[in-house]
Amino acid sequence: MVLGFWGCSDESGHETTPLPEPIVTFKKDIENNKSAIKQTKDGGYIIAGGKNGSAWLLKIDKNGEEVWQNTYSLGDFGYTRAVIQTSDGGYLYAGWEGIVKADSNGVEEWKNKNSEIGLYPYYEDVIQHSNGNYYAVGGPSGGQAQFVKFSPEGNVLTRKYFGTNCEDDIFRSLIETPDEMLMIVGEKAHGEGPHPCSFNFMYYKDFWIVKVKKNGGLLWEKTYGGPYLEQADDIVSMESGGYAIIGDQCVHESNLNSCGWKTKVVVFQIDEEGEFLTENIFSGVKFLERIPYYSITTTASGGLAWTAEHKNHGTWIHKWGPNEDTVNVYSDGIGGFEINRTSDDGFIIGTWGGFIIKTDSELYYESEIDDG
């Protein structure tokens, strides 16, 4: 029996290997600020913003060209929003007024604005769990952080509150853990000395990490920080185990105005039980009271990349790691809102100023405008 094998070959008879597709990079002004963004299964991107006071989604292809856009019967206001692609190929938008679900073509399917206490839910982040349900977090609602579990049809299955009743406790970000539980990070107020409900409570907080069961039952919670201000904004799971968290720190020593020059970016890592491992601190960030604008993701080589706003240079993108070249990029625009690693090991960044930036693995990108 004779077996034959055939492969691609050039004219000289040598086999050839197909060339990899070139990595697409771009910077585009979508004229919509506070842009949450995720890569979609087709290699393109879904962007969440606001238009004329309503929630708005823009779908673009891998080259940054528009596929469709639509607005929804959900109000858009506040500081933040989140978007994901759902397991059925549709999209879920979460914001301060509630959540709205669209199909794969951007057509609204349902929304949920319910809040048990009659307040806006103030959602900061949303995910779809491997069990098919949606989970959203935010706050403050009556001073407390909020955790909500939704069915795939948008019905509230569980709503729980965490923290105290008099402070500005907020959940900012959540992820599913390897054991299918949920890890949440945010900021928990501790007040000024003996005054837990002090007037300037927004300046007296700790990094806050909470692990809960799939119905919101508390497994453990931890806070890290000193007597002044620490706030956690985003969390990412490390491929080597544990988690990396990004936020800011201002050791203002009761001079609240000093946060304009004392605030620093803080990136720290914890293990699966929430125990502190390492910390990196970066100077130069712009301080904005209570507004979340830090985001973090992993690199293909086991490092970390994050985005924020530099106090002098606009959008700030940084990456580093034991197997990475350290790279700083400053881009025309306002701040960083969300960063995610893409399937080609580059990064997609949404900003506060309306720009969408797609980079390669070294943070290089081609821009339609001159960044100077």
Secondary structure, DSSP 8 states (H G I E B T S, - for coil): --------B-TTS-B----------EEEE-S-SS-EEEE-TTS-EEEEEEETTEEEEEEE-TTS-EEEEEEEEEE--SS--EEEE-TTS-EEEE-SS-EEEE-TTS-EEEEE---TTSS---EEEEEE-TTS-EEEEEEEETTEEEEEEE-TTS-EEEEEEES-SSS--EEEEEEE-TTS-EEEEEEEE--BTTBTT-TTGGGSEEEEEEEE-TT--EEEEEEE--SSEEEEEEEEE-TTSSEEEEEEEE--TT-GGGHHHH-EEEEEEE-TT--EEEEEEEE-B---TT----EEEE-TTS-EEEEEEETTTEEEEEEE-TTS--EEEEESSS---EEEE-TTS-EEEE-TTSEEEEE-TTS----SS---
